[in-house]
Amino acid sequence: MGYYEADYYHTHINAISTLRMSRQTLTLSGNWQWKQRNPKIQNILDELTKQSPPSEQDPKDTKLAWKKAVTSPSEIHVELLKAGIIPDPYKGFNEHKVQWVGKKEWLYLNTFELSEEQLSSSVELEFEGLDTFCTAYLNGVVILESDNMFTPTIVPLARIDSERAAQSKGIVSSVQAAISALSLSSSHSPPKYALKSGTNTLVLHFKSAVLQAEALEEKYGKVRAGSCNLGLPNRVYVRKAQFGWRWDWGPELMTVGPYRPIHLHTYQARITDVYVRALVSPAPELSCAIEVTPTLHGNISDVTKFDISLHRPDGSIIRTQTFDNGSKIEWKLDDGEVSLWWPVGYGQQTLYLVNITAIGKDGAKLDQVTKRIGFRRVELVQEPLIDAPGTTFLFEINGVRIFIGGSNWIPADNFLTTITPERYRAWLQLLKDGNQNMVRIWGGGVYEPDCFYDICDELGILVWQDFQFACGQYPAHKEFVANVEAEAEANVRRLRGHPSMALWCGNNEGLSDSLSLLKKLLKAIIDYQQVFQWGISTLPAVVIYEKVLPNVVNRLMGDDVPYHRGSPYGSVKEWDTADPTIGDIHQWEVWAGKGAPYQDWDVMGGRFVSEFGLPCLPNIRTIDYWLQGTDASQRRVQSKAMQQHNKAGSHERRLAVYMNENFWITNNLETYAYLTQVMQSEGIAAAYRMWRRDWKGKRKQYCAGVIVWQLNDCWPVSSWAIVDYFLRPKPAYYTIAREMLPFTVGIKRTVKQNRETDRPSQFYEFGAFQSVGALIDVWGTNSTLIEKRGLVKLSCMDLASDWKHIEEHVVTLLPNQATEILAIPCPCPPHTQPIPGPEDDVDPLPTTSHSVIVSAVLLDESGQVLSRYVDWPQPFRSYDMPNPQLQISVEGETVRVTSQKPAKAVMLSVEGDDDQVRWSDNALDVMPGDPQTVTVRGLNGRKVAAQWLRSD
């Protein structure tokens, strides 16, 4: 398999956790069995006793027989794969061979024991996640009908034989009395009379989301939902991860199963939810306070008080106090009692523990919950700019305005149960090590498990969280809206205590898609309020983004975390979501749209660019993985297997254009893969570099954030990811990391036109339109809060001769902004023939700068290198790359690289490369006289090899 074989959360045993209190919790992690639903058996429960015959189509088919589950939580594809019933869908063309799975119905079975003593308590089953259309039977009684993958649900239970007695005596059970306190339930309902002493049997019946979506479309009508690359449009009727229907980077794999844990709770009274609100006042005071709001379930009156304690990371107690049940629980903390939580690069990620213990009338501890918190204040600042239209769109944390550099996140696997906490940490550690400070959780995946956000808290990574709507015209009939509201409430409650949470966003490209369609329908730009009123009937989901979701966020969190109606989105007054001067934008004119050159990113920015990107092929070892099982003819650039693992629309044509514009044509698969990676890294790094330049200081933050599409993959594929499915970084990962260093230096080359009729935006300097020179701008950036003095060393080298030029400039980089350093003609070698004068009847001689490389090195006052950037004449295909005569020396885990000639995109690798090898830097531009040193983990004495950009 292409994924890790481990439990989703932790390894559980079917054992009761008592926590030395009255609450007991049993996690149903063992004894699971599964089978395909036999359509010949009418009654679901008869599947428990009747032996299902082999399939008439295939006598060897054993899917209809009960099998022991090997994973818990579980997804049916993973079970089928481990049972040898289906091939690995991540290899070759196997995706097509498993499509039948998503069209069948499936059963899961488990049993658990309950004693008479436990039955005398309140009892609940908590389902953290069921994918998706599921009917749950307990001892033959239907206890749950679920149709939302994202909504955890609590089902209150009672004895089977107690229903008649309760009805006849008019008794309201303790469970019924507490129904209003349920924080996770999708609906408020009376208890299900389904329990018995001894063995209890739980059966989960999962229906096909494929067929259910078709039925809902038949009922409500066809809708618009992206292109054919984004799955069938009827997906919008189903509250299930949308990417499973297929996306332009992912396969069509329609999963089912109990994909998150199921717990059985028995208790007298228990704490179902606690909101520990860590408050920070506005700057400059930044004083801290705590509000604690526990939610109880069960015999609430048995709880007389709460013991609350605040602990330092080392466990020592800062404060402890007892509060009566029903009283307001709050502390105003003294200066110095706690420290603030900061995003990575701005301070420590100090986290504290808050223990909340429910105390009974006799002093017994009835339940205890521990929450981890961090003190921070987050604001989304949208204010007028100086000398530019529109407003800012920036994040201010604890009074500090922060330039955001981050990545979009999709689910890390189509099979969610295979993503371990260790794998999540590896992904997010890569993000942090790459100097990024935000991850945007995209709206076509899932709300990630708790461990994801815990790791972000620890690493200082800010989270932009989309609600799960992507690229479609979603419905808003009564049942759908109620379903969405319960989903939103459950997930906002679950995630609201994380200091890493920076933004709730209503959807991905839902408003932009809706409003652009409406604009076409009306053939005019209209007032936004008219759009909203129109949306009630024509674009119904606008009601969800404008009313339902913000109301949930405001009711449960106040203004602790801002809400943004959609991505992209402008404002209530400026609803044109493509306006770069307000809100955030998705910049797809490069690759999609006009297919503009990536060299033109600087004129395509916005106040906050939350999506942009360029795709490429992954590591050659990843390609060889998916080619397993195919014949040798498939190991070529344009083979069917290569196209099977590239889902992007028109990718053949678009990739050919960008490759042909910039590089030499090759049919060698390894070389082609490498060149596509260089193309991606050049384009993506240019965007970070140019847009970060627009962070000019207060009221001049013309661009406040850049989030690349995308960090990761969900299967082995050619895509926009900067790290492939196996966590193998592509060159773009490293070039982004260099552009997000605390101090950077950048260069922009602008070609001067030869004639007025020449193309105005031509980025290269020769060919049919020869230029008469070039200008270069040099700037530096500083993300720290103090100014930085240093030196910029500018070195120019000519690829066509031995000409060199060096100059140095003392610089002061202002704090938390970009600083312009130079704007000069590009130094270049002299002409070898006389320059024509105005009286000569000939064209001016073309520039000689077209073969000049300009390198900038930023050093601090002690001579330490802070950052580098090398500006190469473009396109690369139009000149011969010299042999750099690289020299690589290794001492321990330190690798030193030098060259005699300029070397572009030097990718270091290890013989017998494996996934334990991690480079501190890679994809290097190496200039003579400027040696570069990187560290490598996992080298283990092996030789280091290198690949670089060549002309041959």
N, C-alpha and C positions, 0 to 999 in steps of 0.2 A: 504493500500500500504506500501511497504518497503522503500519508499523514502519521502522526504519532499514535501509538496504541496505548492509550491510558485513559483513565476516567476523566470526566469533564471537570469535576470539582475536586473531590478528595476520594480516597478509598474508604468505603463504608462497609460495615458489617451489620447484618440485621440484629442490632442490639439496641437496648433502650438507654438513652442518655438522660440521667436524672438531674444533673447539676446540683445534687443535694437539696432539691426543692420539690415542691408538690408537682410542678410541671414535668412531664416526661415526654420525650420526643423519640419516635422510631422512624428512621429513614428507610424507606422501602427500596433498598439497593441490591438485595439478593433475591433469589428464588424467582426471578422473572422468566417467563416463557413467552413465546410468540408463535404465530402462524398466520398464513394467509386465510382470509375469510372464505369459507366454502359456500358459494351461492346456492348449492343444492340443499343446504340445511337451513330451513326457514327461520327457526328460533336461534338467536345468537347464543343463548345459554346452553342449547343442546350441543354446541361445539365443545363444551367441557366434558361431555360424557360419550358422545358418539365418535367412533373412530372414523376420521375422514378418509375416504378411499383415494388412491392415487388419481391424478388427473387422467381423464380419458385420452387427452391429446398426447400425454407423455407418461407412460407407466412408471418411469423412474422419478417423476416429479414428487418431491417430498415437501414442498412448500405448504401443503395442506395439513401436515402433521405438526403437532406441538414440538417446539425445539427450545432448548435452554438458551436464554439470552447470555451473551458473553460480555456485554457492556451495560452499564447502568450509570446514568440515564442512557437511553437507547434511541437509535434511529434505524428504521427497517433496512435501508441500504447497507449500513455497516454490518448488521446481523446477516443479511444475505451474502455479503461479500466474505465474511469470516466463515460462513457455512459452506462456501464454495459453490453457491448457487448462481451468482452473477460474477462476471469478470470485473476487473478494476476499471471503473468508468473514466479514470484519469489517464488511461493509456490508449493510444491508437484511436480507433473509431468506436470504442466500446460504449461511449455515451449513447449511441443509437441502440445498443443491444439491451439497455436497461430501462427504456421508456415505459415498458409495460408496468413497472413497479408502481409508478405514480398513478396508475389508473385502476389499481386493485384496492380492496379493503383488507385491513390487517387487524389482528387481535393481539393484545398483550394480557398476561395473567400473572397475578401474584397473590400470596396468602400471608396473613399475619395472625398472631395470637392475641387475645384479650382476656384478662381475668375478670372475675366478678367485681373485684376491687376497682379495677380500672373503669369498668362500665358504670360504676357509681359516680364517676367524675364527668366533667364536660369532655367531649371527644370531638375532634375535627380532623379532617383530611385536608392537607394543603398541597395543591398542585402548583408548582412553580412555573411549569410551562408544558403545554400539550400542543403538538403540531399535527393538525389544526382542528379538523372536524372530528370531535371525539364524544362518544357516549360512554359514561362510566357507570358500571354496575357493581354494587356491593351486595353480596349474598343474594343476587337476583333482582335487587331493587335499583332502579335508575336513580342515581344521586347527582348526576351532572350531565348537562348537554353543553359542550364547549365549542365555540367557533372562532376563537381568537388566540393565535399563537403567542401573542405578546402579553396577555393578561394573566397573572397568577390568580388563583382562585382558592378560597377557603370554603369547605363544605361542612357545616355543622351536622353532627350525627347523633342518633339516639337508638336505643334498643328496638329491635323489631317488635317485641312483645309489649313495648310501653306505649305504642301509639293509641291503642284502644283505651287503655287506662287513662291516658292523658286527656283524651277527648271526652270520656264519660265524666271525669271529675273536674274538667275545666282547668286542669293544671297547666301552667306555662313553665316549661323547663328552663333551667339556667341558661341553656344554649339559646333558647328563643328570646329570653330577656336581654341578651347581649347582641342580638343580630344587628342592631343599629351601630354597634361599635366595630363591625367588621371593616377592616381597612383594605383588605386585598380582594374581597369578593366582588365578582362581576355583577352580582345582583343580590338583593336582600330577600331571602327566602326562609321559610321555617326549616327546622332540622329534618333530615332524611332519616326515617326510621328503618335502619338497615343493619345495625350492629347485633352481634350475638356473642355469648361467652364461648371461648374456645377458638376454633379456626374460622377466620373470616376470609372470603374470597373476593378479590377485586379483579374485574375484567374491564379492559379498555378497548372500545371498538372504534377504529379510525377509518373514516370514509375518505374517498379520493378527493383531494382539493381540486384536481383537474376537472372532474365531473361536476363537483359542486359549483365551481366557477361558471361552467357552461349553463347549469340550471339557473343560477342567479342572473346571468346575462339574458337568458330566455325570459325571465320574469320582469326584469327592469329595463332591458334594452341595451343595445350596443353603445359603447363609449369610445372616446379617443384616448390612447395611452401610448405615446411615444411611437417609435418605429418598430418594424418587425424584428429588429435586433434586441428589443427590450421585452420579449415575450408576448403572449396573447393579451389583448386589452382587457379581457374579462378578469384578469388578475386583480383589478382595482376593487372588485366586490368582496375580496377575501382578505381578512386580516392575518396575512401570512407573509413571511419574508419574500419580497417581490422578486429578488434576484433569482430565486429558484425556478422561475418560469423561463429563464435565460436572460442574459444581459449581453452588452457588447464586449464583455470580457469574461463571461462565465457560461457554464453549460446549463442545460435544462435537466435538472435533477429534483423531482418533486418528492421531498422527504415526508415521512410521517413518523410519529412515535412520541413517547414521553421523554422529550429531549432535555428536560430539567428535572431536578429531584422532586420526589413526592414524600411528604412527611405525615406521620400520624401523631397528633398531639393529644395527651390526656392531662387534665389540670383542674384545679379548683378555680383559679383565676390566673390569667396570663397577660403579659404585655405583648400586644400584637404589633404595635408600632410606636416608635419614639422619634419625635423630631427634636434634635438638639440643635438649636439655632445659635450659631456662633456669630455674634454681631460685632461689627467694627464701624465706628463712627467715621464721618467724612474727614479727610485730611484737612488741616495738619494734625488734629488731635489724635485720631486713630485709636481711641479708647475701646476696650473690649468688654463684652458682656455675654451672658449665656441665658437662653430661655429653653426650658425643657417641657415638652408636651407629650406625656405618655398616653397611649390609647389602650384601654383594658377590654378584656373579653372574658366572659364567664360570670361567676358570682362577684360582680364588681363591688358590692357592699362589703365583702369579706376583706377588701384591701383598706386598711385604715391610714396608711402613710407610705411614703417613699423615702428611702435613703439614697441620696445623690452624692457622688464623689467625683472630683476632677483629678486626674493623674497625669504626671509628666511622662514623657516617653520611657524613662527608666523605671516607671511604676510608682515612684514616690507620690504621696498625696499632696495636692495643692490646697484643696478645700473639700470639706464634707459637711453635709447638713441634712436634717430630716424635715420633710414637708408633709403636712396633712394631705390626705387624698382630697382633691378638689381645689386645693389652694394653688395660687400662681407660683410657679417655680422659676425663679430668675436670680442671677447673680450679676452684679456690676463689679468687674475685676479691677484691682488696683494696678497702677502703672508698674510694669516690670514683672507682674505675676505670670504673664504668658507672653510668648513671642508670636509675631505674625508669620503666616504661611505665605511663601513667595513662589512665583513660577521659576522654573529653572533659569539660572543666569542672573537672578536678581536678589537672591538671598536663600535662606534655609527653608526646607519643607518641614517645619516643626508641626508635629501632630500630637494630639492629646487624647486620652481615653476618658470617657464619662460612663460611670457605672450607675445604673438605675435599678434599684431593688424594691419590689413590691412586698410590703410587710403586712401580715394578717393580724387578726384581732388578738391572737395568742402570742404574737411576736414571731411567728414562723415566717421564713422566707418563702413566699409563694412563687416568685419568678424573678429573674434577673436578666437584664440586657446590657450589653456593653457597646457603646458607639464610639467611633474614632472621628475626631473633628480637627479642623484647622481654622485659624482665625484669619480671614482675609475679606476684603471688600472689593467687589467687582462692579464696574459700571461700563455701559456702552455709551460712548460720548459721540453725539452727532450735533456739531456746532458749525456755524458759518466759518469759511476759510478766508484768508487774506489773499487777494490777487488771484482768486480762482472761483468759479461758480460752484454751487452745491454746498455740501456739508461734509464734515469728517465722518468716518465710521471706524472708531478705534476703541480698544479695550484699555481701561484704566484700572490697575490693580493696586490697592492700598495707596491711592493717590498718584501712582506712577504710570505714565502713558507708555505702553509697550508696543514695539513693532512686532507683529506676529509673523512668524515663519513656520509653516506646518505642512501637514499632509492630510488628505482625505483617507478615510478608513472604510473598507468594505469587510464583510465577514471573512475571517482568515481561512475558512474552509467551507465548502458546501455542506459538509457533515459537521455540524456544530459540536456534537458530542465528542469529537476527536481533538478539540482545541483545549489543551491542558492549561492550568495557570502558569506553568513554566513556559509554555509556548507564547502565551500572552505577554509574559514578562520579557521574553526574548525580542518580540516585535517592538514593544514600547521602549525597551532599552536601546534598540537601534535608533528609534526616533530621537531619544534624548542624546545619544552619542553623536547623532548627526546634527546637533545644535538646533533642533527644532523645539518649539515651545507650545504647539497646539496640535491636537488631532480633532478632525471633524468627522463625527460618526454619521455616515451618509444615510439618507432616509429610505433606501431600498433594501436594507439589511435587517438587523435586529437591535433591540436595546441590549447591550452587552451584559454579561453576568457581573456580579459585584466585584469579582477579583480584578476585572479590567479597570474599573474606576479606583479601586484601592491602589493599584500599581501607579495609576496616574497621580494620585495624591502623593505617593511616596517619591515619585520622580520629578514632580513639579511640572507636569504636562497639563495644560489647560484643555478642557473638553468643550467643543462645540457639538451639541447633541441635537440632531434632527429628530423630530417625530417621524414615525415610519410611514411616509408617503413619498412616492417618487414617480415623476414623469408620467402623470396621468390625470384625467378628469374624474376625480373620485365622487361617488354618490353622496347624498346627504338625506336619505330617507330616515324616518324616525328610528328604526331599529339600528341602522348603521351608525347614526350619530350617538346613540346611547352606548353602543359597543365601543366606539372610539373614546368617548368620555371616560368610561371605566378603565380602558387601557391607559389613557393619559394619566388619570389619577393614580393608578397603581404604580406606574413607573416614575412619576414625579415624586411620590412618597418615598419610593425606594432609593432614589438617587439624590434627593435634595440635600443631604448632609455632607456631600463630598466637596471639599474646598476646591477641587480641580474643575468643578462645573462652572463654566463661564457663560454659556448661552444655551437657551432652548430655542429651537428654530422649527417653524410650523411644517415645513415640507422641503423637498428637493425638487425644484423646477416645476412645481405644481402651479403656483401663481403665474410664473412667467409663461408657462404653456397655456394656461387659461386666459390670461389677459391678452396675449398675442393673438389667440384665436378669436377672442371677443373683438379685438381691434379690427381684425379682418372681416368679421361678420358685420360690424357696424360701419366699416370703411371710414372711420373717423376716430379721433382721439376725444374721449369724453371725460367728464369729471369722475374722480374715483368713487365718490359716493353713489353715482349712477351705476358704476361698475358693480359695486357691492349689492345694490338693490337688484340689478340685473342678475347677479350671480345666484340669488336665492332660487331662481327658477332655471336659468340657463347654465350657470356654472356653480352648482350647489356646494361644492367643497369649499368655496370662499367662506361660507358660514363657519366651517370647522376652523379654518386658519384665523379668521377675524374675531370669532366669538368663543367657541368651545374651548380651544386650546389655551388662549391667553387667560380666560377665566379660571381654568384649572390651575395654571401656574401662579396666578395672582392669589387665588384662594389658599393654596397650600404653601406658597413661598413668599408672598408679598413681593417686594422689590429686591430680594436677595440675589436673584439671578435674572438678567434681562431676558425678554422674549422678543424674537424677531419673526415676522409673519411667514417668511419663506426665504429660500435661497435659490436664485437671486431675488432681491426685493429692494425697492427704493423707499417710498414712504407713502403715507395716506394721501398726501397731496400730489406726489410725483410717482404715479403707479407704473410708469414705464420701467420695467425691470432691466432693460438694457442700457439705461442711463448711467454712464460711468462716473458721474459727478455726485451721486447720492446712493447710499446703501451699499450693498455688495453686488458684484457681477460675476458671471461665469464667462470667461474669455475663451471662446472657441473659434475665433476667426483664424487662428493657426490650427492646422490639421483639418478641422471641419470648417463650416462657414465659407469664407472667401479663399481658404487655403493660403493665407498670407505667409510670407517668409518669417521664420522665427527671429530673424535679425531685426524685425520691426516691433518687437515687444514694447519698446519704450513709448510708442505712440498709441498703444492699445491697453494702457493700464486703467485703473479705476480707484475709487476710494478704498476698496477692499476687494481683492480678487480671490474668491473662495473656490474657484475651479479653473484650471487650465492644464494643459499637458501635451505630451507627445508620446506615442507608443514606440516600442521596440521589441526585438526578440530577447528572450532571457539567456541566462548562462547556458553554454552548449551542453553541459551535463543535464540540465533540466530538459532541454530539447531531446536528448538521447533517452531520457526517462519516458517521455510520451511516445517516442518512436518504437518502444518495445512491442514486439508482436507484429510489427509491420515488416514488409520485405525491404531489401536494400535500396530499391528504387525510390522509396519515400524519403530517403535522407538527402534531400535537395531543396533548394530555396522555394520552389513553386509546386511542391508535391501536395497531394490531397491531404496527407496527414498534417503537413504544416498549416494548411488552410483550416483544417478541423480545429486546430488549437490557436486560432486567431478569429475572434468573434466580431471584430469591429466592422462596421458597415463600410463598404468600398475600400477596405484596407489595402487591397492590392494596388489600386490606382493611386491612392493618397500616399502610401509609403513609397511607391515608385517615384512620385513627383519630388518628394523631399530628398530622397536618396540621390536622384539624378541631378537635382539642383546643387547638391553640396559635395558629393563624393564620387569616386570612380565606380563604375559598374563592375560587379563581380558575380560569378555563379558559385563560388566556393562558400559552402554553408557556414563554416566557422568564421571566415572573413566577413561575410555578409551580416551575420549576427553581431559581430563586434562593431561594424560600421553603423548599424542601426542604433546600437547602444551609445556610440559617440555622438550621433545625431541627436538622440534624446538628451544626453547630458549637456551638450552645447546649448540646445534650445532652452531647457529648463533652467540651467544656471543663469543664462542671459536674462530670463524673466525676473528671477530673484534679485539679480544684481541691479537691473535697471529700475525696478519698482522700489527697491529699498532706497535708491537714490532720492526718491520723492518724499522720503520721511525727513522733512526740513526743519522741524521744530514746531513749537506750539502755534496753532492756527495755520500752520503750513504743512500739516501732515496730509499731503495730497494722495499718498497711498499708505495705508496703515497696516496692511497685511497681505500675505501671499500664501495660499494653501494649494499645493500641487495635487492634481489628480493623477496618480493615487499612490499611497504607500505600498500596498500589499496586493496579493492575489489570493483567490479562493481555490485555485487548482493550477496545474502546470499549463502555462499559456503565454502567448505573446500579447502584451497589453501595455497600458500606461504606467504600470507599477514601477517604482524605483528600486524595489526589492522583490525578488520573485517568490513563488510559493514555498520554496525550500529555505527561505530566509537568506538567499544569496544576493547580496547587494549588487546592483548594476552601477556603472560609472556615474550616473546621475545622482545617486545617493551621496557620493563623495563630493561632487562638485557643488551640490546644495549645501553640504556641511561647511565647505569653505566660504560660501557666500553668506552663511549665517554665523560666522565667527563674531566675537564681540567687536573686533576691529577688522575692517576690510578696505581694500582699495579697488577701484574700478576704472575702466577705460571704455569710452565710446568713440568709435571712428566714424566720421561723417564724410562721405565722398562728395567733392565739389563737382558740379556738372561741367562738361566740356562745352556743350551747346544748349541753347534754350529749349531745343526740341528733345533733348535726352530725357530719359525716364526720371522723374523727380525723386523717386525713392530707391533708385538703384543702389544696392549696398556693396557691389563689387566695382573694381576699378579698371577693368579691361574687357576685351571682347568687342562687340559691335558698338558699344557706347563707352568710349574711353574718357576717363576723367582728367582733370588738370591739377589734381591735388586732393588732399584729405586734411580734415581737421580732427584733432583728438581732444576730448575732454577727459580730465582725470579728477576723481573725487575719492573721498574716504568716508567711512561710516564708523560710528561709535555708539554701541548700545549701552555702555555703562553710564553712570550718572555723574561722572567727573570728566573734565576735559583731558585729552591725551596729546602730549607733545611727542613729536618724532620726526622721522625723515622718510621721504619717498625717493627711492632710487629708480630712475627711469632709464631703461636700457633698450636701445634699438639695434636690430641686426637685420641685414639684408640676405634673403635666401638666394639671391642671384649673384652675390659678390661677397667680398670679405669686409665690406663697409660696416662700421659700428659707430654708435653714438651713445654717450652716457651723460646724464645730468642729474643733479640732486636738488631737492627742495625741502627746506624745513617746513613742517606743517604743525598746526594745532587743530586737532579734531574736537569740535564742540560736543558736549555731552548729549547723549540720547538723540542723535540726529546725523544726517549726512552733511558733509562740508565739501564745497567745491574747492579744488586745488589748482588746476591748470586748464586753460583753453588755448591751445597753440596749433600752428600748422604741424602736421605730422613730419618729423624729421625724416629725411630720405637722402640717398646718395645723389651726387650731382649728375646732371646729364653728360653724356659723352660726346654730344654734338651741340653746336650753337643753338640757343633758344631763339626761335623766330620773333621778330619785332612786329609792331602793329602795322608797319608798311609792307611786310611780306605777305604775299597772297597764298598762304598755306595755313592749315590748321595748327593750333598750338601743339607742342609736343605733349604726349600723355605723361602723367605723373610717373615717377619712379618709386613711389611709396607702395605700389601694389604688391611688392614682394618684401615689404618691411614688417618684421615682427616687433611689437612694442611690449616690453615687460615692465611691470611696476612692482617693486617690493617695498612694503611698509615696515619700517623698523622703529622700535622705541628708542628712547634716549640712551639706553645702554648698548644698542646695536642688535638687540634680539629681534628676530623676524616675527612680526605679528601676522602678516598675511601677504599673499602674492596674487597677481593676476597677469596672464599673458594674453594680449590681443593679437590674433592672427589675421592676416589678410584673408578675405573670403571671396568665393567659395574655395574649399580645400582642393577640389578637383582640378583647379585651374593652374596649379603650379606643382613642381616636383618637390617632394619632401626629401630632405637630405638624410643620409644614414647618420643617426645621432651618435653612433659609437658609444652606446651606453655602457657604463661600468656599474655593477651591483656588488656591494660588499655586505657581508652578514656577520654580525657579532651578537651571539645570543639571540634575542628577539628583536634586535635593532637592524634595520635594513637601510643602507645608504646608497642613494642613486645619484650618479653624475653623468654628464654627457659632454661631448666635444662639439656637437651641433644641436640646435633646438629639436626637442622631441615632444610630440603631441600625444596626449591621452595614453600615457604609459600605464598599462594594467599589469600589476604584479600578481603572480600566482605561484602556487607551490606544487611541486611534482607530487602526483597522487593526491591532488587537492581534495579536501573533505570539508564537511560543514562545521568542523570545530575550529577552522582557521578564521581569524578575525583580524582585519587590517585597520590600523588607526587612520590611514589615508590611502588613496589609490587614485587611478585615472589622472596621473600627474602630468603637468606640463613642465618639462625640465629644460632649463636654459644653461648654457655653458657658464661656468663660474658661480653657479648658484646651486650647490648640492642640496638635496632634500633627504630628510631622514623620516622614516616611518617605523612604527612598531607593529609586530605581528604576534598574535597569540596562537599557540598550537603549531608552531613551526617544527619543533622537535628535530632540529638538525637537518631538515630537508633543504634541497636546493631551491632557490627562487628563480623563476623564469619571468620574462616580460614580453608584452605585446604592445606595439605602438602604431600610430597612424603612418602608413606607407603609401607610396605612389604605385607600387607594383601589385 
